[in-house]
């Protein structure tokens, strides 16, 4: 039996009352976990809705897809739920609904959670053979909503996935000295964790399925209206693991140096010039 039994398999609706209670029963486990508040829940939801997600998984990128192929993010594509079939799309909307937010709030103790209707960086994720995502802390400000990022939810879609196939989620301590937890991305396993400047995570071990199957997941992010205008917004902050060959993200580092040492008007002009220089010649 799944932790969440959906009340309608056509739409992925969740029962509002049971969600609140389930959140409360997980609260102590969530807040006390190391290296930062998180939880891993197996058999998370009725598997029939995840079968629908797999059947609807896009064969090609949609107009809002993002594909990454660089040292920090290799062979990774995200797909926006708005282009899916009705049942899978409704399931995504259900995970952004009030009943599910109540579950997350009661589990984490974070009140006033809001979903992201834009699915910025979220939706379906797929990492192909040889791909990986280096350890990082996430961006902290939603550019359209101007809200503070607080939670990540990952729900895995990989049947019979073994640890040796790579792609395990790693949670690192705040000093980036050691991996504190490693989570194999098995089918119907859900991970929720709080995000801040030191919630370092990623799946740095390259995907190596013997049949070259990709690593697939659902990724959703949640926010609160607590952004401090005096705070500094940051983009994704990649970190180098000790004694590894992880590449430093010099594009981000150089941008931060520009912001730190140049007046705002000069920094903006330097950024514009850099963008022009990167454009391909015609």
N, C-alpha and C positions, 0 to 999 in steps of 0.2 A: 504494500500500500504506500502511495506517495505521501510526502509531508503535506503538500497542498493537493487536494482533489478539486479540480475545476468543476464548476457547477454547470457549465455548458461547453461541450467540446467543439461546437461550431464557432464559438467566439472567444474561448479562453477566459470567461468570466470567473472571478474569484468570489468566494463567500466573504462578505464584509465582516461579520461577527467573528468567524473563526480566525481570520487574519489578525485581528487585534490580540486575541488570546495567544496565538502562536508566537507573536512578537514578544509578548511579556515572558513567556516561558524560556526564551532564548537570551534574554537580556544579560544575565550574569555571565554566561559563556562568552557572549560577544564582547562586552566591555573589558573582560579580564584577559583576553587572548593576547599573546605576544607574536610579533614585535610591535604591533599596533592593533587596535580593535578590529576584529574580523570574525567571520564564521564560515565553516564549510558544511554544507547540507547535502547529503546524498539522497537520491530518489526524491528530488525536490518537488516535482509537479507531475500530474498525470502524463504518462509518456505519450499518449495519443496526440497531444498538442505539439510535442516535439517532433513526432513523426511528420506532422503537417508542416512544421518548419523545414525539415529536411527535404520534403517533397517540393516545397516552394523555394528552396535555396537558389538564388539567381545563378544561371550559367555564365552570365556576362555582367560586367559592371553597369550600373544604372547611371542616370545623368548626375546624381549627387555622390557617386562613389568616389572614394579616395584610394589610390594605390601607392604604396611606398616601396622603394627599392634603393636603400642606402645602407650605410654601415650599421646604423642604429635600428632600422626597421626594414627587414628584408622580406620581399615577396608577400607583403600583407595588403589585403584589400578590405575596405568596409563598404557595406551596402545599406542604403537607407530603407527603412521599413515601408515608407509610403509607396514604394513600387512593387510591393508583394501582392499575392493573392489575398482575397478578403479574410480568410480564416487566420492566416499567419499575421496579417496586418492588425487584425483585431486583438490578437494575443499581445502584440507589442503595446497597443494602446491600453490594454488591461493592466500591464505591468507599469503603466504610467498613471493609473487611476487611483482614486481616493482609497478604496479598500486595500490596495497593495501599499500605498504610502503609509496607511495606518500600521500595517505590519512592520514596515521598516522603521517608523518612528518609535514604536514600542520596543523593538529589538535594540535599537541603537541609542535611544534616549535623545535623539536629535529631533526637535520639534520644528514644525513649519517647513517640512521637506516639500520641494516642488520638483516635478518632472521636467524634462527637456523636450518640448514639443518639436524642436528642430532636429533632435537626435544628433547633435553635433559630436562627431567622433564615435557615435554609438551605432546600434543596429546589429546586423550580422557582421561578424569578422571571420576572415579566412586567411590562413597562412599556409602557403604552398610548401612543397618539398624543399628543404634547405633553408627555409625562412625562419626568422626569429624576431623577437622584440627585446631589445636590451633593457636592463634594469633602469627605472626612472621614477620620478615623482611627477604627477600630472599637472597640467595647467590648472590655475586656481580661479579664474574669472571667466564666466560665460560672456562672450563679446556682445551678443545681442540682448540677453536678459539682464546683464550687469548684476549677476548673482554669483555667490560663492559656491564653488564645488565642494561637496561634502561626502558623497558616497559613490562607490562603484559597485555594480552588480554584474557578475559573469555567470552565464549558464551554458554549460558545455554540451556539444552535440555529437561527440565522437564515440561511436560504439566499439567496444572491445579494445579500447586504447590502453597500451601498456607503457610503463615508465620508460622503457628503452626506446620508445618511439619519439622521444624528445617532446618539446613543447610544454613542459611542466611549468605551472605558475610558481614563481619564487617570490617569497616575501623576505626582505632583508632588514637588518637592524638599522637604526638611524645613523650609526657611524659608518655604515657600509663595510663592516668587517666580516660579516658572516651571513649566510642564508639561514634564516630562522625557521622557515617552513617551505616545503615543496609539495605542490598539489598537482597530481596527474589529472589532465583534462578529460575525465571520463563522462560518458553520456549521462545526462540528468543530474550532474553534480553542480551545485550552485555555490559561488563564493561571493560574499558581500564584505566590503571593508571600507573603513573611513579613510578619507584622503586629506593629506596636508603636505607640508614642505618636506617631511621626512618619511612618508609612507612609500618607501622604495619597493618596487615590484616590477616584474616583467617575465617573459618566457625566453631566456637567452639561449637555452639549448636548442639547436636547430631541429626542425621537424624532420623525422627520418622514418616514416612509416614504410614497412617492407613492400606494400603495394602502392606506395607514393600517394596515399590519400592525404588530403589537406587537413589541417587542424581547424575546426569550426566552433564558433561560439556565438552567443547572444551577449551583447555588452550594452548596459544602460547606466546612465549617470544621473545623480540627483543633487539638488542645489537648495540653498536657503538665502533669504533676503537679508543677509548679514554682512555683505561686503563693506569693508571699511575703506572709504575714499582715500584715506591716508596711506593705505597699504600699497604695496607694489605688486602689480599683476605679473605673472610669470608664465612662460610657455612651458612645454614639457621639458623637464630637467633630467637628462640622461647621466647616469653615473657609471664609472669604471669599476668593475669588480677587482678586488686585489688579485695580483698575479694572473691577470687575464690579458687577452689581446683586444679587449673592448676599445672601440675608437671613441675619442673625445669628440663631442659635438661642437666643433669650432664655429659653426654658423651661429649657434645660440650664444656661445661665449663672446664672440666679437660684438654681437648686438648688445649684450649686457655691458660690455666695456664702453661702448658708445654712449649708452644711457647714463652710465655712472660718471663719466668724465667730461661730457660735452653738454653745453646748454641745450634745452629742448629744441629750439629753432634750428640750431646747427645739427643736432642729431637727426632731425627729420630730413634735412637736406642730404646728409650723408647716406641715409637709408634709401632715399629716392635715387641717388647716384648709383648706389650698389645694385639696386633693382634694374636700372637701365643697362648697367654693364653685364648683367646676367642674361639679358634678352638675346636670343639668337639673331645673328645677322640675316637679313633678307637679300 
